[in-house]
Amino acid sequence: MGTPPNIQCLIVDDNAFIREVLKDLLEEAHPEVVIIGTAANGSEAVHYIETLQPQLVFLDVEMPDMSGFEVLARCTDRPFQTIFVTSHSHYAIQAIRFNALDYLVKPVKPKELAQALRRFRSQRHTAFQQSQVDTALQNLEKESTQEQILFLPTQDGGLKMALKEIIVIEGDRNYSSIRLTRGRTRLSAKTLGYFEEILAGEAFFRCHRSYLVNRQHVEQLRSDGFVLKDKEEIPVSRRRKKLAKEWFGR
């Protein structure tokens, strides 16, 4: 096998220590990743992206002058891929995961960095990711979670759907069936646990080991389960009844 081609990357983080740690991890274990620059804030990031034209950007989500998403919004052309670097910020991780974008959680671990780079090499479709970033930027402008768009990667590309269109998601082992408005159904190779992790909250609730429901489409809660607006009944497990009552009563 030949030597893998070099990857020109830019590191963006307002924390100098994080920049140095990431730089050390790359230099020690991933010599094919050539660091062509580092930026300490969003303004520098925009400048270096435009002048250095990296192939990969490790991008801090939360910086004092602008967020990582604002950096991307200022780059009209994005012929590179992004791996976000973030603390445990719910809004940021939700925006990233809603659109199947890649991210690392601080402090960055060597194993997770290696996995992210493997995904980068196997999915070097910058135009494809640009569409996902555009959707993430649009989502961040919407006040209501229900108005946001969920992107699901598929073998043929991807599915996009507004959260308000999802009525209920039913899990079946390693697959999930997503029932949408207007009689539509989509099958996803994601588990129900995956959807629970990124959707559960005010809008969605895991009421049963097999079901995740959308509050917008629930009409009432009975002793044995939810009744949806289309009159379908969804069971609530015994151990989730108290939580279901609290969630529905908010």
WONORJO-V903561 format. One record per run of one state. SS is the DSSP state (H for helix, E for strand, - for the rest). FROM is the first residue (numbers start at 1). TO is the last residue. If there is no record, write none. Layout:
BEGIN
ss->[SS/SS]
from->[FROM/FROM]
to->[TO/TO]
END
This chain:
BEGIN
ss->[-/E/-/H/-/E/-/H/-/E/-/H/-/E/-/H/-/E/-/H/-/H/-/H/-/E/-/E/H/E/-/E/-/E/-/H/E/-/E/-/E/H/E/-/E/-/E/-/H/-]
from->[1/7/13/16/30/33/40/42/53/56/61/68/75/81/87/90/99/102/106/110/123/126/141/145/148/149/155/157/163/166/173/175/181/185/189/192/200/201/204/209/211/215/218/222/225/229/233/236/238/249]
to->[6/12/15/29/32/39/41/52/55/60/67/74/80/86/89/98/101/105/109/122/125/140/144/147/148/154/156/162/165/172/174/180/184/188/191/199/200/203/208/210/214/217/221/224/228/232/235/237/248/250]
END
